[in-house]
Amino acid sequence: MTEFAYLIPLLQLLSFVMIIFFLRWKEKVSSGLAVTMSVAAWVMSVWVLIETICKYIGAHGAHVEPFEITYYLTVFPKINLEIGILVDALTAMMLLVVSTIGACVQIYSLGYMRGDKYFSRFFAYLSLFLFSMFGLVLANNFFMIFIFWELVGLTSYLLIGFYFEKKSASDAGKKAFITNRIGDLGFIIGLLLIGTYAGTFNYREVFDAVSGGVFPPEVLVVAAIGLFCGAIGKSAQFPLHVWLPDAMEGPTPVSALIHAATMVVAGVYLVARGMDIFVGSADAAFVVAAIGLITSFMAATIALTQNDIKRVLAYSTVSQLGYMIMALGLYGYDTANGIHSPGYYAGTFHLMTHAFFKGLLFLAAGSVIHAVHTNDIREMGGLLKKMPKTGWTFLVASASISGVPLTAGFFSKDEIVAAAAHHPVFYFFTLLIAFMTAFYMWRLCFMTFFGKPRDAEKFDHAHESPATMTGPLVFLGVLAVIGGWVGIPGMTGFSEFVFHGEPYHTHVDWVNILIASSVGLGGIYLAWLMYLKKAISADKIAQTFRPLYLMSLNKWWFDELYDIVFIRPILTLGRFLWTFDARVIDGLVNGVAWFTLFWAEMKQLFDTYVIDGAVNGSGWLVSNLGQALRYLQTGRVQFYTLFIVLMIIVLATFRMLPTGTWLLWTLTFLCAALLLGLIGRRTVTNTAHTESEKQA
Amino acid sequence: MDIGILSWLIIVPLLGMIVVMFLPKNNKWAIRWTATGFATITCIQSFWLLWDYYVNYSGSAAMAYVEGPFEWIPTLNVQYLLGVDGIAVPLLALTGLLSLISIVASFNIQIRLKEYFAFFLLLEAAMMGVFVALDFFLFYVFWEIMLVPMYFLIGIWGGPRKEYAAIKFFLYTLFGSIFMLVSILLLYFNSEPHTLNILEHIQNGSNLPYVLQMVCFIFFFIAFAIKVPVWPFHTWLPDAHVEAPTAVSVILAAVLLKMGVYAMLRISWPMFPEALRACSTYILLLGLIGIIYGALVSMAQKDLKKLVAYSSVSHMGFCMVALAAWSSEQAMAGVMFQMISHGLLTGALFILVGVLYDRAHTREIAAFGGLGSKVPVYTALMVFFAMGSLGLPGMSGFVSEFLIFVGAFGVLNQYLVGIGVLGILLGAAYLLRMVQHVFLGPFNETKWGGLTEINVREILTVAPLVVLTLFLGMYPKPFNILISETMQNLITLMAR
C-alpha cells in the first residue's frame, strides 16, 4: 500500500473535481462520494501505518530507510523543482490523524450541514482540503510542502468564508489568508536560502547538507527562523495568531477539521519535519521554544474570559499549538547543546492526541450550537440532560485536554512537562498554562452542561443531534482516551516509532507525573468552585484585577494594534502612491506633453509674428517705400528743379564730411527726400481737390 | 524564394485583413467569422510551430525555421530574415491564442465592425512580425506598424477618454522608438560591412567599445522599458488599458507588454554584455520598485480595470528582477514563465472584467458586493484567476515567481531580492480586497437583481486560459525543456 500512498490525496482531488464539475446539483451523490473517498483514505492510511510499523518492527532497531519517490518538474543542472512522496513514521502518523479527523468530520457534516444552500460545495471544499493536507504530509521536499501549504491556506480561505454573504465571514477569510501570507514570506526566504546553499529542496539532501556544514551558521539561523515564520503563520503562533479566533466564522465542522486538528498543526509538522535544521542552529531552536511558550501563555490567559464557546476553543487551540511548538523547540535547543530531551516525541505525540480531543471538542461544540442556536455560553447551562452523548463526549475531551490521569492528553502533556523540566522558566510557565487550561476548559463545561439553564427558551428547544453527528463524537471520544495509551510511560514502542532518528526510551518519572496531573486537577477544582459551587465570585475577581481582566477580554488588543501599526499605514501608503503616480510621475509625462505643446505654441507665435512678420514686413516695406517714392514723381518741373538743387547741396556737403558718417547722412538724405515727397503729395492732392471741386 | 511557416504567420492575418475589408459592411456575421477563421488558422499554425519546435528543435539553441536572408534594400544591406528560438516560439503561440480569444471576445463590438476586425488582424500580423524578425530594419518596421492599429483601436472603440489615451500610448512608444532608432544607426555605422542583422550584431556586440555599448544599451533600454513598462515609464499603461475596449486591453496586456521583455532578451541583453553587467543592479532596483509600487497603487484603485492594469506593473516588475539576474538559469526560465503566465492570467482577468462591464456598465469596485450568490460560475472564474495572479501554487504564476526568486536570490543581493518577496504579500492583499468587495458580502438584490451569468461564448474565451494556467503550474517540465537550450545559450552570450 505504501507504494500507492499518492492515491490517498488523489482520490480526494477526484472527489473535488467530480463534485464541482458534474455532481454539484445532486447533494446526496456528492456528499456520498466525498464521504466514501475520505473513508477510503482512512482505510489506506491505517494500512500504510500498519505497514510502516511492521517495517520498523522487522528492522529490530536498525535504521529504516523511508519509502520515497521523486519526480523532477524542471531540468536545471541544480535547484530543481520536484514533487515526490516520502513515507516514514512521522508521515504515517500524520496520515492517520488527518484521515481520522477528516472522515469523522465529513460524516458529521452530513448531519450538521443538512439543508444548507451550498451543501455539495461544502463537501467539495472539504475534499479539496483533504487533498491538500494529505499532499502536505506526504511531500518529500520543501518545494512541494510549500505548494500544499498554500493550497491548505486556500481551502481554509474558502471555508472560513463559506457563508460569504456575511461580511464578518469574508473579512475573517481574507484576514486568515493575508496573515498566513505574512508568515509565508519568511517561509519563502527560508526556502530560497535552502535552495541557494543546498542546491536542492529534497528533505534528505538538505539535511545532509546541514550536517555536512554546507550552510554558514548565520545563514542556517535565518533559514531556520524563516521556515519557522511559515509555521508561525499556519499554526497561529504569536504574533500572527490573530487570524485563528476569527476563523471561527466558518462552519463548525471546518473549525474542527482545519482550525483545530489538522491544518493548524501543519506548522508543528513543519518544525518536526525540518528538525535537523533547528538542531543545527541552537539559536533558532531557542526562538522556536520561546515563541511557543509566549503563544501558549498569552492564548491561555485570553481563553480565561471569553464567552463564545468556539472562541474559547480557538484560543485553547492556539495555546496547545504553542505547547507543541515549545516542546519541539526545546528538543532542538537541548539536542544542539548535547542534552537528551523528550521534546520531539512530546511534541508529535501531543499533536496526535490534541487532534483527537480538540477535534472532538469542536464537533461537540457544533452539536451544542446546532441545538441552542447561540455561541454564547452565558445563555447555556444544564445541557447535559438534554444532550447526553454530546455532553459526555465533551466532558471526556475536556478531561483529556486538562490532563486527567489515564486520558490521552494526560500522557502527552506529561511528556511536554518532562521536556520543559530542565529549564526553570519554561517549566514554571508550562505548569501554569496546564493549570489555566484545565480551569478555562472546565469553566466552559460547567457553564454549558451543568447548573441551571440560563435561557429557558433556548434550553427547551435543545435536543440531541442525529446519529451522523453523535457517531463521530463517540468514536473520537474513545480515541481521546485510548489514543494516548500508545505512549504510556515505560512503553517504548511509540516513542521509538516517531522518534527522530534515534530511539528514545521514556522513563517513568513519578514526581513529574504527580505534579503535572495535580496541576490539571487543581484547575478543574478551581473552576468547580467558581462556576458550579459559586464559592468564589468570578465577577469579584474580575473587579479586583480589572486591568488584567480587560486585557484578557480584549485579547491583548492585538487586532487594534495591527490595525493602527500595519493595515492603515499600508492602505494610506497605497493611496499616497496613487496620488503620487497621477500627480508626479504622470504629471511629469503630461508636463512634458504640455511643455511640448507650449513650445509649439511659442513657435507658432514666433512663426506668425517674427518669421512671417519679417516676410510680410519686407513686402510691406517695399510696397510702402514704393508708395513713398511715388511722391517724388510729382511731374512738376519746379519740384524736380528743387530736388536737383537740394541734391547738389547734399552731395557737396557729403564730400566735405569725414567718410565715417555717411550712413547718418544717407538717412538724413532719405528723410529729406521723403519729406519732400510728402510735401509734393500734399500739393498734388490739394490740386486734385480744387480741380474736382471746380468740376462739381 | 520559398515562403516558410514564419512568413505565413504574418501573411495569414494580413490576408484576413484584406478579405475583411472587402466584405459587405452590414454583414456582421460574415465579418466576425471571417476574422475568427483567419485568427484560428494563425493560432493553429503557431501551436503547430510550438509543438514542432518542441519535438525537433528544442535540443539546440540555434535559430530554427530560418527564412532568408533575402536582400530587400541592397544599398542599405537590409535583409528579409526570419527565425525563431526558444524565446520566440512560446510568445508566438501566446500571440496566436490570445488574438483568437480577443477576436471572439470582440463579438459584442457593434460599431464600425469591419474596420475593427481589419485593424485587429493587422495588429496580429505586426505582433507576429516582431517575434520572428531577425533584421533590425524589419524588426523596427513591425514594431512601429503595431502602433497604428493599436492607436485606432483605442482611439475609436475606446472609453470616454479614448483620444487622450490613444495619443499618449502612441507618442510615448514612439518617443522610445526614437532611442531605438538611434541605437540601431549607431550599431549600423559601427559595423563593417554595415549590417542590420541582429544575430551578427549579437556575435560582434562584445567587441564594441564600452562607451558605445553603454549608450546603445541605455537607448535600447529606454525604448523597451516603455513597452514593458518599467517603472517610471508606466503611466501610459493604466490610461490605455482603462480606455481600450476589452479585447484590446487583453492584447495589450498579454502580448504588447511582452514585446519589451522579448526585445531585451533578443537584442540588448546578449548584445552588450559589459553594459549589462554594469547596469544589473539598477535594473534590479527598477524591477523591485515596480513590484512594490505597482502592488501598492493597485490597492488604492477604485476601478476594477485599473486595478488589473496596475497589477501588470507589479507583475512585469518580476520580469525585470529576473532579467537583472541574467546569469541564473532559474531566473531566465522564470522570466519566460512569467511572460506566458502573465499573458494568460491578466488576459483572462481583463476578459472577465469586460464581461462584468458589459452587463453592469460600471467597473467601480464599490458599486458591487455579494455577486458570488448571483453569478457563481463567473465568481469562480474570477477567483480562480485572482488566485493565479497572486501566485497560488498549482498555477503558472507561482512557478514563475518562485523560479525568479530562486534564481535572483542566488546571484543578486539577497536583501534586495528579499524585499521583492513582499510583492506576493501585497498581491494577495489587493486581489483579495477586490474579491471581497465585488463577490462576497451581502448581495444588493434591487441593484443587481437583473445581472446575468457569464454565457457560453465568454466561458469558452477563458477556458483555454484556465487549462494552460493549470498545465504550466502543475507540469512545467515540457515548457522548461522547450526553452532551456536557448536560455543556456543566452546566458553564455551574456556572460562573455
Contacts between the chains, C-beta under 8 A, distances in Angstrom:
chain1	res1	chain2	res2	distance
A	72	B	477	7.4
A	73	B	475	7.0
A	73	B	476	5.4
A	73	B	477	5.3
A	73	B	480	7.7
A	74	B	333	7.2
A	74	B	403	7.9
A	74	B	476	6.1
A	74	B	477	6.4
A	74	B	480	4.7
A	75	B	477	6.8
A	75	B	480	5.4
A	75	B	481	5.7
A	75	B	484	5.6
A	76	B	329	5.2
A	76	B	330	6.1
A	76	B	333	7.4
A	76	B	480	7.8
A	76	B	484	7.7
A	77	B	329	7.1
A	79	B	330	6.1
A	79	B	406	5.9
A	79	B	410	7.5
A	81	B	399	7.4
A	81	B	402	7.4
A	81	B	403	7.7
A	81	B	476	7.0
A	143	B	402	7.7
A	146	B	393	6.8
A	147	B	393	3.8
A	147	B	394	6.5
A	147	B	398	7.6
A	148	B	393	7.6
A	150	B	392	5.9
A	150	B	393	4.6
A	150	B	398	7.6
A	151	B	392	7.5
A	151	B	393	6.2
A	151	B	394	6.5
A	154	B	387	6.6
A	154	B	392	6.1
A	157	B	432	7.9
A	161	B	440	6.2
A	164	B	370	7.7
A	164	B	372	5.4
A	164	B	373	7.8
A	164	B	439	7.4
A	164	B	440	4.3
A	164	B	441	7.3
A	165	B	370	5.9
A	165	B	372	7.7
A	165	B	373	6.1
A	165	B	440	7.5
A	165	B	441	6.7
A	165	B	442	5.6
A	165	B	443	6.6
A	166	B	441	7.8
A	166	B	442	7.9
A	167	B	440	7.9
A	167	B	441	5.0
A	167	B	442	7.0
A	169	B	440	7.9
A	170	B	436	5.0
A	170	B	440	3.6
A	170	B	441	5.6
A	171	B	436	7.5
A	173	B	436	7.9
A	173	B	440	7.8
A	174	B	432	4.8
A	174	B	433	7.3
A	174	B	436	5.4
A	177	B	428	6.2
A	177	B	432	5.9
A	178	B	425	7.2
A	178	B	428	5.6
A	178	B	429	5.7
A	178	B	432	6.6
A	181	B	424	7.0
A	181	B	425	4.9
A	181	B	428	4.8
A	182	B	425	6.2
A	184	B	424	7.7
A	184	B	425	7.8
A	185	B	421	5.4
A	185	B	422	6.7
A	185	B	424	7.4
A	185	B	425	5.7
A	188	B	405	6.7
A	188	B	421	5.4
A	188	B	424	7.4
A	189	B	418	5.8
A	189	B	421	6.4
A	191	B	406	8.0
A	192	B	405	5.8
A	192	B	406	6.0
A	192	B	409	4.1
A	192	B	414	7.8
A	192	B	417	7.6
A	192	B	421	7.9
A	193	B	409	7.6
A	193	B	414	7.9
A	195	B	406	5.1
A	195	B	409	7.4
A	195	B	410	7.6
A	196	B	406	7.5
A	196	B	409	5.4
A	196	B	410	4.7
A	196	B	414	7.9
A	570	B	296	7.4
A	570	B	299	7.5
A	570	B	426	8.0
A	570	B	429	7.5
A	571	B	299	6.7
A	571	B	300	7.6
A	573	B	296	5.8
A	574	B	296	4.3
A	574	B	297	6.4
A	574	B	298	7.7
A	574	B	299	3.8
A	574	B	300	4.0
A	574	B	430	8.0
A	575	B	300	4.4
A	577	B	293	6.1
A	577	B	296	4.9
A	577	B	297	5.0
A	577	B	300	7.1
A	578	B	297	4.9
A	578	B	300	4.0
A	578	B	301	7.2
A	581	B	235	6.8
A	581	B	293	7.9
A	581	B	297	5.5
A	585	B	232	5.1
A	585	B	234	7.8
A	585	B	235	5.5
A	586	B	235	3.9
A	588	B	232	7.9
A	589	B	168	7.5
A	589	B	172	7.2
A	589	B	235	5.3
A	589	B	236	7.4
A	593	B	168	7.7
A	593	B	171	7.4
